[in-house]
């Protein structure tokens, strides 16, 4: 399935962006595990003398990392770099023993020459900044909701002294402190 899907030009993982920093990024673990499995299969095929299949596995390992190229989260870009490191190790396994043919080396060179990490990193940093702003807006909106809940309860609850202090501080803090540029 990975081989068939790796030829598709773009993909997007099903994140719940509205959860902000609490978004579960499950596909990232799966992608890294898949890259490890493909690299391990490449090493096994190299020991069996099946270099053509091993070379295809190395290219597939790089393509799995490429699937994270447009991931908007910084951790997604870091997993992408990690997947590439795993793929490079698989490539190195064949280089050590001079197992790759000239055509396979040219193919690897082509794959490696197209690597450009800067656009993904810039996009991820912009996304992280936007999520931080979104989270701050949620905090600002939530502090008033918490105050209204306390007023609606009519003081029948006994929140801890620390909760009362934090609630008072968050209510009294000007919004401009959160929105400084």
C-alpha positions, 0 to 999 in steps of 0.5 A: 500500500505504501508503494502504491501511495508513494507515487501520489503527489500530495497528501494531508494527514487527518489532524483535528486542527481545531484542537490546537496544540492538543491535536493528536499526531498519530500518523507521524509515529506510523510513518516513522515505524513504516520507514524503519520497517522498509529500511530493515527490509532493504537491509535483509534484501541486501544480505540476500543479494536482491539489490534491485529490490533493496534499492527500491526499498531505499527509495520508498523510505525516502518517499515516506519521509517526503509524505511529510514534506507539507506537514504543517507541524514542526514535529512533522518536519522533525519526523520527516528529517528522522525518516530521511536519516533512517533512509540514509542509513539504509542507503549506507548499508549498501554503500559499505559493501559496494552493492549498488549499481551505477544506475541505482547510485544515479537514482539515489543521487536524483532523490537526494538532490531534490531534497529541500527542507527550508520550505517545510520548516518555514511553513511549520514555524508559521503554523506553530505561530498561528496555533500559539495565537489561536491558543491564546485567543482560546485562553482569553475567551475561556477565562471569561467563561470560567468566571461566568461559571463561578458566578452562576454557581453563586459561590457554592463551590469551594475552589482551592485558594490557588485556583481562586488566585489564578482565576482572579489574576487571569480575569484582571490581566489586560488582553493587551498583555497576551496580544503584544507584538 
